[in-house]
Amino acid sequence: MSYFLIYLIKSTVYLGLFYAFFLIAMRKTTFFRLNRWMLLVGTLVCMLLPCHTITVEEVEGIQLPMQVLDEMLVLKATSEEVQPMSEATLSIQETETNAPAPLLPYLLTTIYALGAIIYLIMVIRSFVEVWRLIARHPKQWKDGCWLIVLPEKVPSFSWSNYIIISEEDYRNYPQVLVHERMHYQCRHSYDILFMIIVHALHWFNPMVWLIHTELKQLHEFEADRSVINQGIDATQYQLLLVKKAVGKKLYTIANGFNHTQLQKRITMMIQEKSSGWERLKWLAVVPIVAGAVLLFTEVKEKQVESLESYKEYFKSEIKKYDFSKVRNGNVHAFTMDNDNKACFKDKHIHSPKEVKAALADVLDMIGRSTEKEMHCIGFSYEAQTDQALASSYLNEIKEAYKEKKLAPLVFINEPSYAHAEEKGVKRYNGIEISLDDQQTPPLKNFTLQELSDAVKQRLHTLNQDEYVRIGFRATKNQRMENVNEVRRLLRDLYKPQQVIFRQTVLND
């Protein structure tokens, strides 16, 4: 649902810019039909544009607000992180605990859904009232539409191919019937149906209400012009509008004879026609839309390979290097610790985006160096470093070398336990186990065999009906596979007794 909230925000901005352009450039022109169609098409485009996202390589200043908004509303979770947990009791079957989800997106979603439901109820009620009125009274087919003449004095209106008119207007004011027939012939009811759909999605958006109002005014302007073009005297018609202005609008979905602002209708009737060249103003909306699209561009996620693939790549590049002429060299250290804090030449790197700038001076020096002088980068990471993040850093280093057109010379120093693991021995760095025995110190940097031996010694001192309480601490970026392996061993060793884990996050 967070993605839908972002869609609503983006389309709201598009609609706001579009309506501002119409208000400034086209509202006072007499291109009623053109303006009507442009309002409809423009609204549709504003609703569809957020569905298509353009991606760029780098974030510009204009795109930062939406990037921040995306991070606030879109929930991103990674399966390789151990989430902070409060102290909890877990049985052998082990129930999974989840952190509470952010409240803001769900609160906004609930308010939005309630508003949409209330609006749709109001629209359905209006539809029902109109169709009840149509069903209660006799109809006659006349000039391509259904005519319903009501004996009581009510404001005349039209909906689709139905025209509802009072007997007084039908007998004494034929202009009213001509006006409502023009609404039918111009298919204004379809415009209203389209705007109802837009309203259901954007009931909260004042821009949509304003566009709907402008569209209904254009309906009236277009119908008024058609009436006058039928040969009806303009002065008499305007006097009729003044007389009918005291009536009230009954149905929100209908095109009524007297529900728009009277002064604007009369002004548009007597206003001189706009120059045809003014139609070209609509072309100015193109750069406005382009600028809005630029505002909402997203940063393209770079294709980052696995850590092992980068190891193989840099090893293969090192093999191509001719070391026979080298007389002296310098290793520039790039390090990552267990908390994923990166550092290059004693300068902290906060994200992969900063790597190229940090390496710029060193790469320039490499470009100026001779064959006898070797400069390389030594990339080191700890056992509990996030491998995906390490891959991102290595990808940026690789790209930095490519941009400078230099042969990449990067030596990757693996954690010490990685070599031991190849021999069948794996040490669990970043996990600390307390066996609820004050005489036994917490186990750190242990192997499964060492943990098993410590647990078996503790089992000799336990009573048969005694519960086991184990303190379990892990670094925030500890791999879930390591956590599961240790927990599985502990559960197996303590069967059939119940194990209670006290799990917290290891900060050191």
Backbone torsions as a table, in degrees:
resi	resn	phi	psi	omega
1	MET	NA	-24.3	179.2
2	SER	-62.7	-35.4	178.0
3	TYR	-64.4	-36.5	178.7
4	PHE	-67.4	-37.0	176.6
5	LEU	-63.2	-39.8	177.2
6	ILE	-64.8	-39.9	176.8
7	TYR	-59.2	-44.3	-179.7
8	LEU	-63.1	-40.5	179.3
9	ILE	-64.9	-44.7	-180.0
10	LYS	-63.5	-47.7	-179.3
11	SER	-65.4	-30.9	176.2
12	THR	-64.0	-43.0	178.1
13	VAL	-64.1	-43.7	177.9
14	TYR	-58.8	-46.7	-179.0
15	LEU	-64.1	-38.3	179.1
16	GLY	-63.4	-44.2	178.5
17	LEU	-65.7	-41.0	-179.4
18	PHE	-64.2	-45.6	-179.3
19	TYR	-66.9	-37.0	177.7
20	ALA	-60.7	-40.5	177.3
21	PHE	-63.0	-46.6	-180.0
22	PHE	-60.3	-41.7	-177.6
23	LEU	-63.1	-40.2	-175.7
24	ILE	-80.8	-42.2	-168.5
25	ALA	-100.3	-34.4	-167.0
26	MET	-122.2	-8.9	-172.1
27	ARG	-63.9	-34.5	-175.2
28	LYS	-92.8	3.8	177.7
29	THR	-81.9	164.4	-177.1
30	THR	-102.6	20.9	176.9
31	PHE	-87.2	71.3	-171.1
32	PHE	-62.8	-47.5	-178.0
33	ARG	-69.0	-43.7	178.4
34	LEU	-61.3	-47.3	179.8
35	ASN	-62.0	-37.1	178.8
36	ARG	-63.0	-47.2	-179.1
37	TRP	-68.2	-36.4	179.1
38	MET	-68.1	-35.7	175.6
39	LEU	-63.3	-42.2	-180.0
40	LEU	-67.1	-48.9	-178.5
41	VAL	-66.1	-42.4	179.7
42	GLY	-62.0	-40.7	177.8
43	THR	-63.9	-42.5	178.7
44	LEU	-62.6	-42.9	179.4
45	VAL	-62.6	-42.1	179.0
46	CYS	-63.4	-28.6	178.5
47	MET	-79.3	-27.0	-176.4
48	LEU	-93.0	-27.5	-175.6
49	LEU	-55.5	-42.6	-179.1
50	PRO	-64.0	-16.4	179.9
51	CYS	-75.3	-16.5	179.3
52	HIS	-116.7	122.4	-176.3
53	THR	-113.5	133.1	175.3
54	ILE	-95.4	134.6	-178.8
55	THR	-107.0	148.4	177.8
56	VAL	-129.4	167.4	-178.8
57	GLU	-77.0	-40.4	-175.2
58	GLU	-127.6	149.8	177.6
59	VAL	-82.9	128.0	173.8
60	GLU	-94.6	167.9	-177.9
61	GLY	-58.9	-35.5	-176.9
62	ILE	-69.1	-21.8	-176.4
63	GLN	-94.8	-6.5	-175.8
64	LEU	-61.0	-42.8	-178.6
65	PRO	-57.1	-43.2	179.9
66	MET	-70.7	-31.6	176.7
67	GLN	-63.5	-42.4	178.1
68	VAL	-64.2	-41.4	-179.9
69	LEU	-63.5	-41.4	177.9
70	ASP	-58.8	-43.4	-178.7
71	GLU	-67.6	-30.6	179.9
72	MET	-73.2	-40.0	-171.3
73	LEU	-95.6	-31.5	-177.2
74	VAL	-89.9	122.4	-178.0
75	LEU	-84.3	119.8	-179.7
76	LYS	-115.3	125.6	179.6
77	ALA	-125.9	143.5	176.8
78	THR	-116.0	134.9	-175.2
79	SER	-76.5	-11.2	-175.8
80	GLU	-94.6	4.2	-179.7
81	GLU	-104.2	143.3	171.9
82	VAL	-89.5	113.3	-176.4
83	GLN	-75.1	147.0	176.1
84	PRO	-58.9	133.4	-178.4
85	MET	-128.2	142.0	173.5
86	SER	-77.6	166.8	-178.6
87	GLU	-62.6	125.4	-174.0
88	ALA	-138.9	156.3	177.6
89	THR	-102.3	124.0	-178.7
90	LEU	-124.4	133.1	177.2
91	SER	-85.2	-174.2	179.7
92	ILE	-61.1	-37.7	179.0
93	GLN	-69.6	-23.6	172.2
94	GLU	59.1	101.2	175.0
95	THR	-82.6	143.4	-175.5
96	GLU	-89.2	132.9	178.9
97	THR	-106.5	140.0	-179.3
98	ASN	-122.1	145.0	176.2
99	ALA	-70.0	146.2	179.6
100	PRO	-62.2	138.4	-179.0
101	ALA	-74.6	151.4	178.4
102	PRO	-57.6	139.4	-174.2
103	LEU	-81.9	-33.0	-172.0
104	LEU	-56.1	-50.9	-179.0
105	PRO	-59.1	-38.9	-178.4
106	TYR	-72.6	-34.2	176.7
107	LEU	-66.2	-45.2	178.0
108	LEU	-63.0	-39.2	179.4
109	THR	-63.8	-41.5	179.9
110	THR	-64.4	-45.6	178.5
111	ILE	-62.0	-42.6	-180.0
112	TYR	-61.6	-46.8	-178.1
113	ALA	-62.6	-41.1	179.1
114	LEU	-62.9	-43.7	179.1
115	GLY	-62.7	-42.1	179.6
116	ALA	-64.6	-40.3	179.6
117	ILE	-64.7	-44.1	179.7
118	ILE	-62.0	-42.7	179.5
119	TYR	-62.9	-44.3	-179.0
120	LEU	-64.9	-35.3	176.6
121	ILE	-62.7	-42.0	178.6
122	MET	-63.5	-40.9	179.5
123	VAL	-66.7	-44.7	179.4
124	ILE	-61.2	-39.9	178.2
125	ARG	-61.0	-41.7	179.1
126	SER	-65.0	-41.6	177.0
127	PHE	-59.4	-46.4	-178.3
128	VAL	-61.2	-42.4	-179.8
129	GLU	-62.9	-41.4	179.8
130	VAL	-65.4	-46.5	-177.2
131	TRP	-70.2	-30.1	173.9
132	ARG	-65.1	-42.0	178.8
133	LEU	-63.2	-42.2	179.3
134	ILE	-65.1	-39.0	-176.4
135	ALA	-72.4	-27.1	-174.7
136	ARG	-79.7	-17.7	-171.4
137	HIS	-121.4	150.2	179.0
138	PRO	-66.7	149.6	-177.8
139	LYS	-122.7	150.6	174.3
140	GLN	-134.2	138.2	-179.2
141	TRP	-84.3	120.3	-176.3
142	LYS	-146.6	123.0	176.2
143	ASP	53.9	42.5	173.0
144	GLY	84.8	9.7	177.5
145	CYS	-149.6	163.7	178.7
146	TRP	-87.0	127.4	-179.2
147	LEU	-109.0	128.4	178.4
148	ILE	-121.7	115.1	-179.2
149	VAL	-102.0	119.1	-178.0
150	LEU	-97.4	136.5	179.8
151	PRO	-69.5	-31.1	-178.4
152	GLU	-79.5	163.0	-178.2
153	LYS	-88.1	102.8	-179.4
154	VAL	-133.1	153.7	175.3
155	PRO	-62.7	135.0	179.7
156	SER	-77.2	147.4	177.4
157	PHE	-156.2	172.4	178.8
158	SER	-136.7	151.1	173.4
159	TRP	-147.3	121.9	-175.9
160	SER	55.6	-127.5	179.7
161	ASN	-100.0	25.4	175.0
162	TYR	-109.9	131.6	175.6
163	ILE	-119.1	120.1	179.2
164	ILE	-107.0	120.7	-175.2
165	ILE	-140.0	145.3	178.5
166	SER	-75.3	154.3	-179.5
167	GLU	-61.5	-34.3	178.5
168	GLU	-63.2	-46.7	179.1
169	ASP	-66.0	-37.7	-177.8
170	TYR	-63.7	-39.2	-177.0
171	ARG	-85.3	-37.4	-170.6
172	ASN	-103.1	-23.5	-174.8
173	TYR	-131.1	81.0	-179.8
174	PRO	-63.0	-19.8	178.8
175	GLN	-61.5	-32.5	-179.4
176	VAL	-63.0	-44.4	-180.0
177	LEU	-64.7	-41.4	178.1
178	VAL	-61.7	-42.2	-179.8
179	HIS	-61.1	-47.1	-178.3
180	GLU	-68.9	-32.8	176.9
181	ARG	-66.8	-32.4	177.2
182	MET	-65.1	-36.7	175.1
183	HIS	-59.0	-41.8	-179.8
184	TYR	-67.9	-45.5	-177.0
185	GLN	-66.0	-30.3	177.9
186	CYS	-85.3	-0.4	178.1
187	ARG	57.3	43.5	-179.7
188	HIS	-68.2	-24.4	-179.3
189	SER	-64.5	-32.3	178.4
190	TYR	-67.4	-35.2	175.7
191	ASP	-60.6	-42.6	-178.6
192	ILE	-66.5	-39.2	177.2
193	LEU	-61.5	-41.6	177.8
194	PHE	-62.1	-43.7	-178.9
195	MET	-68.8	-27.5	175.5
196	ILE	-63.7	-41.2	177.6
197	ILE	-63.3	-43.7	178.8
198	VAL	-63.5	-41.4	178.2
199	HIS	-60.9	-40.0	-179.0
200	ALA	-60.5	-34.0	178.1
201	LEU	-83.2	-32.4	-173.2
202	HIS	-124.0	45.2	-179.0
203	TRP	-62.2	-26.2	-176.7
204	PHE	-84.8	-10.2	-169.4
205	ASN	-92.6	112.0	179.8
206	PRO	-62.9	-25.5	178.9
207	MET	-62.0	-38.9	-179.8
208	VAL	-66.7	-41.4	178.0
209	TRP	-63.3	-39.9	179.0
210	LEU	-67.7	-41.7	177.5
211	ILE	-63.3	-40.5	177.6
212	HIS	-61.7	-41.9	178.2
213	THR	-63.7	-43.8	178.4
214	GLU	-61.6	-40.0	-179.2
215	LEU	-65.1	-41.4	178.3
216	LYS	-66.7	-35.5	175.6
217	GLN	-64.2	-41.2	177.1
218	LEU	-63.1	-35.4	174.6
219	HIS	-57.6	-46.1	-178.8
220	GLU	-67.9	-41.6	178.0
221	PHE	-60.7	-43.0	-178.8
222	GLU	-66.3	-42.2	178.7
223	ALA	-67.3	-40.6	178.4
224	ASP	-61.0	-43.6	179.5
225	ARG	-63.2	-40.3	179.4
226	SER	-64.1	-38.1	178.4
227	VAL	-62.5	-46.8	-179.0
228	ILE	-65.8	-35.9	177.4
229	ASN	-67.1	-17.5	176.4
230	GLN	-76.9	-4.3	178.3
231	GLY	100.0	5.2	178.8
232	ILE	-74.8	137.6	-178.1
233	ASP	-63.2	127.0	-175.0
234	ALA	-65.5	-39.8	-178.7
235	THR	-63.9	-46.4	179.6
236	GLN	-63.6	-36.7	179.8
237	TYR	-66.7	-39.9	179.0
238	GLN	-67.0	-37.7	176.4
239	LEU	-63.7	-36.4	177.4
240	LEU	-64.6	-39.8	177.7
241	LEU	-60.0	-42.8	179.4
242	VAL	-62.0	-41.5	-178.2
243	LYS	-66.5	-37.8	-176.6
244	LYS	-85.1	-6.3	-174.8
245	ALA	-65.9	-17.3	-177.7
246	VAL	-79.2	-11.4	179.8
247	GLY	-73.5	166.8	-179.2
248	LYS	-117.8	155.0	-179.9
249	LYS	-81.2	131.0	-175.0
250	LEU	-100.6	-34.9	-171.0
251	TYR	-127.8	128.7	-175.9
252	THR	-70.0	-24.8	-175.8
253	ILE	-90.9	-5.9	-172.3
254	ALA	-98.4	158.4	171.7
255	ASN	-95.4	106.4	-177.8
256	GLY	-92.8	160.4	-178.0
257	PHE	-76.0	-28.1	-169.1
258	ASN	-135.7	32.5	-174.3
259	HIS	-101.7	-8.5	177.2
260	THR	-92.7	172.6	-176.4
261	GLN	-68.5	123.0	-174.1
262	LEU	-63.1	-43.4	-175.9
263	GLN	-60.9	-41.3	-179.7
264	LYS	-65.5	-38.6	-179.0
265	ARG	-65.9	-43.4	179.5
266	ILE	-68.5	-39.4	178.7
267	THR	-60.6	-43.6	-179.8
268	MET	-67.2	-29.0	178.4
269	MET	-69.0	-36.6	-176.2
270	ILE	-97.0	-7.0	-177.6
271	GLN	-71.6	142.8	177.6
272	GLU	-67.6	141.5	-177.7
273	LYS	-62.0	140.0	-180.0
274	SER	-69.8	151.5	177.5
275	SER	-65.3	142.7	-179.0
276	GLY	-60.7	-27.7	179.6
277	TRP	-65.4	-23.1	-178.7
278	GLU	-67.7	-15.9	175.2
279	ARG	-60.9	-28.7	-178.0
280	LEU	-66.1	-13.6	177.2
281	LYS	-58.3	-29.3	-178.4
282	TRP	-62.3	-23.1	179.0
283	LEU	-65.7	-23.1	-179.0
284	ALA	-68.5	-14.9	-179.7
285	VAL	-72.1	-20.5	-178.2
286	VAL	-62.9	-52.8	178.0
287	PRO	-64.3	-28.2	177.5
288	ILE	-65.4	-44.9	178.3
289	VAL	-64.8	-40.3	179.2
290	ALA	-61.4	-41.4	177.8
291	GLY	-64.5	-38.0	178.3
292	ALA	-67.2	-38.8	177.3
293	VAL	-62.9	-39.9	177.9
294	LEU	-62.1	-36.1	179.7
295	LEU	-60.6	-33.7	-173.9
296	PHE	-104.8	15.9	175.8
297	THR	-66.8	149.3	-178.8
298	GLU	-113.4	154.9	179.5
299	VAL	-78.4	126.5	179.8
300	LYS	-70.7	129.5	178.4
301	GLU	-70.5	125.9	-178.9
302	LYS	-73.6	142.7	178.5
303	GLN	-75.9	105.0	-179.1
304	VAL	-104.8	127.6	179.8
305	GLU	-85.4	-179.6	-179.6
306	SER	-73.5	161.5	179.4
307	LEU	-61.1	-38.5	-179.5
308	GLU	-63.4	-37.4	-179.5
309	SER	-66.6	-35.5	177.3
310	TYR	-70.5	-35.0	175.9
311	LYS	-60.3	-46.1	-179.8
312	GLU	-64.5	-40.3	-178.9
313	TYR	-61.9	-49.5	-177.3
314	PHE	-69.6	-31.7	175.2
315	LYS	-63.2	-42.3	179.9
316	SER	-66.3	-35.2	178.8
317	GLU	-70.4	-35.0	178.7
318	ILE	-64.5	-37.2	-179.8
319	LYS	-62.9	-25.6	-179.4
320	LYS	-79.8	-13.4	-173.6
321	TYR	-80.1	137.9	179.6
322	ASP	-93.5	104.5	-178.1
323	PHE	-88.8	-3.4	-172.9
324	SER	-65.5	-28.8	-176.6
325	LYS	-93.7	-5.2	-174.8
326	VAL	-74.3	130.1	178.2
327	ARG	-109.2	-31.7	176.7
328	ASN	-150.4	159.5	-177.3
329	GLY	-155.2	172.4	-177.5
330	ASN	-144.5	133.5	177.9
331	VAL	-104.0	123.6	178.7
332	HIS	-99.9	116.2	-170.1
333	ALA	-83.4	129.6	171.4
334	PHE	-119.6	115.6	-173.2
335	THR	-122.2	151.2	172.2
336	MET	-132.6	131.5	-179.7
337	ASP	-99.1	-174.5	-177.8
338	ASN	-63.7	-24.3	178.4
339	ASP	-91.9	11.9	177.7
340	ASN	66.6	21.0	175.2
341	LYS	-83.4	123.3	-176.6
342	ALA	-101.8	149.9	-178.1
343	CYS	-148.3	135.9	176.3
344	PHE	-128.9	116.4	-179.4
345	LYS	53.1	49.1	177.8
346	ASP	65.8	16.0	176.5
347	LYS	-115.1	126.9	-176.5
348	HIS	-70.6	137.1	175.9
349	ILE	-112.1	119.1	-174.0
350	HIS	-92.5	-18.7	179.3
351	SER	-159.9	160.0	178.8
352	PRO	-57.2	-26.0	-179.0
353	LYS	-64.2	-20.7	-177.7
354	GLU	-89.9	-4.6	-173.1
355	VAL	-65.3	-48.0	-175.3
356	LYS	-60.8	-41.0	179.1
357	ALA	-66.5	-38.0	-179.1
358	ALA	-68.1	-32.9	-177.6
359	LEU	-86.6	-8.1	-170.9
360	ALA	-55.8	-48.3	-177.4
361	ASP	-64.4	-42.9	-179.3
362	VAL	-64.7	-42.2	-179.3
363	LEU	-67.4	-36.0	175.3
364	ASP	-63.3	-39.8	178.9
365	MET	-65.4	-38.9	177.5
366	ILE	-63.8	-39.1	179.6
367	GLY	-64.0	-29.6	-179.4
368	ARG	-91.3	-11.4	-174.5
369	SER	-74.7	159.0	179.2
370	THR	-92.0	176.8	-179.6
371	GLU	-66.4	-25.5	-178.1
372	LYS	-78.5	-14.5	-176.7
373	GLU	-111.9	124.4	-178.3
374	MET	-112.3	130.9	173.1
375	HIS	-122.9	130.4	179.3
376	CYS	-137.7	169.0	177.6
377	ILE	-110.8	127.8	175.3
378	GLY	-100.8	109.2	-177.3
379	PHE	-96.8	117.0	-179.1
380	SER	-121.5	141.7	176.5
381	TYR	-141.4	155.6	-177.5
382	GLU	-90.2	172.4	-174.7
383	ALA	-62.2	-36.2	-175.4
384	GLN	-100.4	15.7	176.1
385	THR	-65.0	141.3	175.9
386	ASP	-67.0	113.6	-174.6
387	GLN	-66.5	-33.0	178.0
388	ALA	-64.2	-40.9	178.7
389	LEU	-68.8	-40.4	176.6
390	ALA	-59.8	-39.0	177.3
391	SER	-63.5	-37.2	178.8
392	SER	-64.6	-41.5	177.4
393	TYR	-63.9	-44.2	179.4
394	LEU	-64.8	-34.8	176.8
395	ASN	-63.1	-41.5	178.8
396	GLU	-66.9	-37.2	176.7
397	ILE	-63.5	-42.9	178.3
398	LYS	-61.2	-45.9	180.0
399	GLU	-65.2	-36.6	179.5
400	ALA	-62.7	-42.3	176.2
401	TYR	-62.4	-41.4	-178.6
402	LYS	-63.7	-43.0	-179.0
403	GLU	-62.3	-33.7	178.9
404	LYS	-87.6	-1.9	-179.4
405	LYS	56.8	46.3	-179.8
406	LEU	-115.2	149.8	175.7
407	ALA	-71.9	121.5	-176.6
408	PRO	-69.2	125.2	178.0
409	LEU	-124.9	90.5	-175.6
410	VAL	-129.7	123.0	176.7
411	PHE	-102.0	126.2	-178.3
412	ILE	-102.9	119.0	178.5
413	ASN	-96.3	115.1	-177.2
414	GLU	-83.0	158.1	176.5
415	PRO	-60.0	152.4	-175.5
416	SER	-61.1	-35.3	-175.3
417	TYR	-74.0	-16.8	-178.4
418	ALA	-62.6	-38.4	178.8
419	HIS	-71.7	-37.2	178.5
420	ALA	-65.0	-33.8	-178.6
421	GLU	-65.9	-31.6	178.5
422	GLU	-63.5	-27.3	179.7
423	LYS	-89.7	7.7	177.5
424	GLY	93.3	8.5	179.2
425	VAL	-118.9	123.3	-178.6
426	LYS	-123.8	126.7	177.2
427	ARG	-102.3	138.9	-176.0
428	TYR	-98.0	87.2	176.5
429	ASN	-76.7	146.8	177.2
430	GLY	82.3	5.9	174.8
431	ILE	-121.6	133.8	-179.2
432	GLU	-126.7	128.4	-177.6
433	ILE	-117.7	125.7	174.0
434	SER	-110.0	126.2	-172.0
435	LEU	-94.5	22.8	177.8
436	ASP	58.7	33.7	179.3
437	ASP	-133.2	108.6	-174.6
438	GLN	-63.0	-21.2	-179.7
439	GLN	-82.2	-20.3	-179.9
440	THR	-99.0	120.5	-179.9
441	PRO	-68.5	156.4	178.3
442	PRO	-59.5	144.4	-179.4
443	LEU	-87.7	128.0	177.6
444	LYS	-131.9	149.4	176.1
445	ASN	50.4	48.1	-172.9
446	PHE	-102.5	164.1	168.4
447	THR	-99.5	166.8	178.3
448	LEU	-63.1	-33.3	179.4
449	GLN	-67.4	-42.7	178.6
450	GLU	-63.6	-39.3	177.3
451	LEU	-66.0	-42.1	-179.9
452	SER	-61.9	-43.0	179.4
453	ASP	-62.9	-41.9	-179.5
454	ALA	-65.6	-39.0	180.0
455	VAL	-67.5	-41.1	-178.9
456	LYS	-64.2	-36.4	175.9
457	GLN	-63.9	-39.4	179.8
458	ARG	-68.2	-33.0	-178.1
459	LEU	-62.8	-29.8	-179.0
460	HIS	-66.1	-21.7	-177.0
461	THR	-98.3	-0.4	-176.2
462	LEU	-91.0	146.7	170.0
463	ASN	-82.4	160.0	-174.3
464	GLN	-65.4	-33.7	-175.8
465	ASP	-101.0	14.7	-176.2
466	GLU	-88.8	136.7	176.4
467	TYR	-78.6	150.0	-179.8
468	VAL	-106.3	127.4	177.7
469	ARG	-114.8	124.5	-174.9
470	ILE	-122.0	127.3	174.0
471	GLY	-83.8	122.7	-175.0
472	PHE	-123.0	113.6	-180.0
473	ARG	-123.9	140.8	-179.6
474	ALA	-145.2	150.0	175.8
475	THR	-66.2	155.9	-175.0
476	LYS	-60.1	-35.3	-176.1
477	ASN	-100.1	20.5	178.7
478	GLN	-64.4	141.5	178.9
479	ARG	-69.4	138.8	-179.6
480	MET	-64.9	-31.7	-179.8
481	GLU	-63.3	-37.2	177.7
482	ASN	-66.7	-44.1	179.3
483	VAL	-60.2	-45.8	-177.7
484	ASN	-66.1	-36.8	179.3
485	GLU	-63.0	-44.7	-179.0
486	VAL	-67.3	-44.2	-178.6
487	ARG	-64.9	-38.5	179.8
488	ARG	-63.2	-42.7	178.9
489	LEU	-62.3	-43.2	-178.7
490	LEU	-63.7	-41.9	179.2
491	ARG	-64.5	-41.2	-178.9
492	ASP	-66.3	-39.0	-177.9
493	LEU	-69.5	-32.4	-174.6
494	TYR	-93.7	3.7	176.9
495	LYS	-63.7	145.3	0.9
496	PRO	-91.9	15.3	-177.3
497	GLN	-78.3	156.3	-179.6
498	GLN	-83.0	138.2	-179.7
499	VAL	-108.4	131.6	177.0
500	ILE	-114.0	114.7	-179.7
501	PHE	-92.4	134.5	171.1
502	ARG	-109.9	98.1	-170.1
503	GLN	-103.3	129.0	176.4
504	THR	-136.6	177.3	-179.2
505	VAL	-98.1	134.3	179.2
506	LEU	-86.8	119.3	-175.0
507	ASN	-90.9	-22.8	-175.8
508	ASP	-87.0	NA	NA
